[in-house]
Amino acid sequence: MRNISVIFLKQLKDTFKNKAVLIQFVMFPLMAVIMENSVKIEDMPENFFVKLFSVMFVGMAPLICVSSIISEEKEKNTLRALMMSNVKPFEYLCGIGSYVWLMCMVGTAVFAICGKFSGKELGIFLLIMVVGIALSELIGAVIGIFSRNQMSATSVTVPVMMIFSFLPMLSMFNEKIEKIANLTYTQQLSNVINGLGNSSATLENIIVPALNFLLAVVLFLVAFKIRGI
């Protein structure tokens, strides 16, 4: 626990130094607040921008941050120094994972306040965000471990991030894209968020994220076995 807390505090102190990571935590919550309070269109669904940007936030911020942190520390040999200081891989991953999770939950709180969620709706929204953030972190860790440096990590992260963050938005305008998007956890989480207060989660909303999680775990174990940390 001491090593995990040290890694956590280290990343927390580096937050304002690493602008590329910091902007991921701020961008979508800020956009949701601005758009919800400035854009008023007739017949626009309630909390449209909060629901749209919260899903994009889940598919982008945790994934980019975890992959960026791991690949950057591998490239600068910071990770090697930590391993030689008796920090175990599990402790390191828990440290950065808890840091990214906490920062993303701060953004989640902004979405919840902006959307004025309360009671059951608030509980479901927070649960959805927790699940989505954890899954995106795991995918980000896979990319970070597989990548040799930050540049190679970015080249993989960008297309993966675009799939998970933008497919739910594009699926609103195209039925063919929607069929493909339904295979991703972000689309299923989007379906539940958009149905808050009107409908309950379906079996598909649970099975698809669970299968995505199992696939991410398998890829993580393969990456860890091949590359190590």
C-alpha positions in Angstrom: 0.0 0.0 0.0 2.9 2.4 0.7 4.3 1.9 -2.8 0.9 2.3 -4.4 0.3 5.5 -2.5 3.7 6.9 -3.5 3.0 6.2 -7.2 -0.4 7.8 -6.8 1.0 10.9 -5.1 3.8 11.1 -7.7 1.2 11.1 -10.6 -0.9 13.6 -8.7 2.0 16.0 -8.4 2.8 15.6 -12.1 -0.7 16.5 -13.2 -0.2 20.1 -13.9 3.2 19.5 -15.4 1.8 17.0 -18.0 -0.6 19.2 -20.0 -1.5 16.4 -22.5 -2.8 14.3 -19.6 -4.4 17.2 -17.7 -6.5 18.4 -20.7 -8.1 14.9 -21.0 -9.6 15.3 -17.6 -10.9 18.8 -18.2 -11.9 19.0 -21.9 -15.2 17.1 -22.0 -16.6 18.1 -18.6 -16.0 21.7 -19.5 -17.5 21.3 -23.0 -20.6 19.7 -21.4 -21.1 22.6 -19.0 -20.6 25.2 -21.8 -22.9 23.5 -24.3 -25.7 22.6 -21.9 -25.9 26.2 -20.7 -25.4 28.0 -24.1 -27.1 25.8 -26.8 -30.9 25.7 -26.7 -32.5 23.9 -29.6 -36.2 23.1 -29.9 -37.0 19.4 -29.2 -33.5 18.7 -28.1 -33.4 15.8 -25.6 -32.8 16.6 -21.9 -29.2 16.7 -20.9 -28.2 15.9 -24.5 -24.6 17.2 -24.3 -24.0 15.8 -20.8 -24.9 12.3 -22.0 -23.0 12.7 -25.3 -19.8 14.0 -23.8 -19.8 11.7 -20.8 -19.6 8.7 -23.1 -16.9 10.3 -25.2 -15.1 11.1 -21.9 -15.2 7.4 -20.9 -13.9 6.2 -24.2 -11.1 8.8 -24.5 -9.7 10.2 -21.2 -8.8 7.0 -19.2 -7.5 5.2 -22.2 -5.2 8.0 -23.4 -4.0 8.9 -19.9 -3.0 5.3 -18.9 -1.3 4.5 -22.2 0.5 7.9 -22.2 1.8 7.6 -18.6 3.1 4.0 -19.0 4.7 4.6 -22.4 6.3 7.9 -21.3 7.8 6.4 -18.2 9.1 3.5 -20.2 10.7 5.8 -22.7 12.3 8.0 -20.0 13.4 5.0 -18.0 11.5 6.2 -15.0 9.7 2.9 -15.0 13.0 1.0 -14.9 14.1 3.1 -11.9 10.8 2.3 -10.1 11.2 -1.4 -10.7 14.8 -1.3 -9.4 13.4 0.5 -6.3 11.4 -2.6 -5.4 8.1 -1.4 -6.8 6.2 -4.4 -8.2 4.3 -4.2 -11.5 1.0 -4.7 -9.7 1.7 -1.9 -7.3 2.7 0.4 -10.2 -0.4 -0.3 -12.2 -2.6 0.1 -9.1 -1.0 3.4 -8.4 -1.5 5.0 -11.8 -4.9 3.2 -12.2 -6.2 4.7 -9.0 -4.9 8.2 -9.9 -6.6 8.2 -13.4 -9.8 6.7 -11.9 -9.9 9.5 -9.2 -9.3 12.3 -11.7 -11.9 10.8 -14.1 -14.4 10.6 -11.2 -13.9 14.3 -10.6 -15.0 14.8 -14.2 -17.9 12.4 -13.7 -19.0 14.5 -10.7 -19.1 17.6 -13.0 -21.3 15.7 -15.5 -23.6 14.6 -12.8 -24.0 18.1 -11.3 -24.5 19.6 -14.8 -27.1 17.0 -15.6 -28.8 17.5 -12.2 -29.0 13.7 -11.7 -30.3 12.5 -8.4 -31.5 9.4 -6.6 -31.7 6.3 -8.7 -30.5 8.1 -11.9 -27.4 9.4 -10.1 -26.6 5.9 -8.8 -26.9 4.3 -12.3 -25.0 7.1 -13.9 -22.1 6.8 -11.5 -22.0 3.0 -11.8 -21.9 3.2 -15.6 -19.1 5.7 -15.5 -17.1 3.6 -13.0 -17.4 0.5 -15.2 -16.5 2.4 -18.4 -13.5 4.1 -16.8 -12.1 0.9 -15.5 -12.5 -0.8 -18.9 -10.8 2.0 -20.7 -8.0 2.0 -18.2 -7.4 -1.6 -18.9 -7.3 -1.1 -22.6 -4.9 1.9 -22.1 -2.6 -0.3 -20.0 -2.5 -2.9 -22.8 -1.4 -0.3 -25.3 1.1 1.2 -22.9 2.7 -2.1 -22.2 2.8 -3.2 -25.8 4.4 0.1 -27.0 8.1 0.7 -26.9 7.8 4.5 -26.5 5.3 7.3 -26.4 5.2 7.9 -30.2 4.3 4.2 -30.9 1.7 4.3 -28.1 0.1 7.4 -29.6 -0.1 5.9 -33.1 -2.1 3.0 -31.6 -4.1 5.0 -29.0 -5.6 7.5 -31.5 -7.5 5.0 -33.7 -8.6 2.9 -30.7 -9.8 6.0 -28.9 -11.7 7.2 -31.9 -13.5 3.9 -32.2 -14.7 3.8 -28.6 -15.4 7.5 -28.1 -16.9 8.6 -31.5 -18.8 5.4 -32.6 -21.7 6.1 -30.1 -22.1 9.6 -31.5 -22.0 8.5 -35.2 -24.4 5.6 -34.5 -27.1 8.2 -33.8 -27.0 9.2 -37.5 -26.3 5.8 -39.3 -28.0 2.4 -38.7 -25.1 0.5 -40.1 -22.6 2.2 -37.8 -25.0 1.5 -34.9 -24.9 -2.3 -35.6 -21.1 -2.2 -35.4 -21.1 0.2 -32.4 -23.4 -2.2 -30.5 -20.4 -4.5 -30.2 -18.5 -2.0 -28.1 -18.9 -1.3 -24.4 -19.1 2.5 -24.9 -22.2 2.1 -27.1 -23.9 -0.1 -24.6 -23.1 2.4 -21.8 -24.4 5.2 -24.0 -27.7 3.2 -24.5 -28.1 3.0 -20.7 -27.3 6.6 -20.1 -29.6 7.8 -22.8 -32.4 5.7 -21.3 -32.0 7.1 -17.8 -35.4 7.6 -16.3 -37.2 6.0 -19.2 -36.1 2.4 -19.5 -34.0 -0.2 -17.6 -30.9 -1.9 -18.8 -31.2 -4.9 -21.1 -29.3 -8.1 -21.2 -27.3 -6.8 -24.1 -26.2 -3.8 -22.1 -24.6 -6.2 -19.6 -23.2 -9.0 -21.8 -21.4 -6.8 -24.3 -19.3 -4.8 -21.7 -18.6 -8.1 -19.9 -17.3 -9.7 -23.1 -15.3 -6.5 -23.9 -13.8 -6.7 -20.4 -12.8 -10.4 -20.8 -11.2 -9.6 -24.1 -9.3 -6.7 -22.6 -8.1 -9.0 -19.7 -6.8 -11.6 -22.2 -5.0 -8.9 -24.2 -3.5 -7.5 -21.0 -2.2 -10.9 -19.9 -0.7 -11.5 -23.3 0.9 -8.1 -23.4 2.3 -8.5 -19.9 3.7 -12.0 -20.7 5.4 -10.8 -23.9 6.6 -7.3 -22.9 6.5 -7.3 -19.1 6.3 -3.9 -17.4 
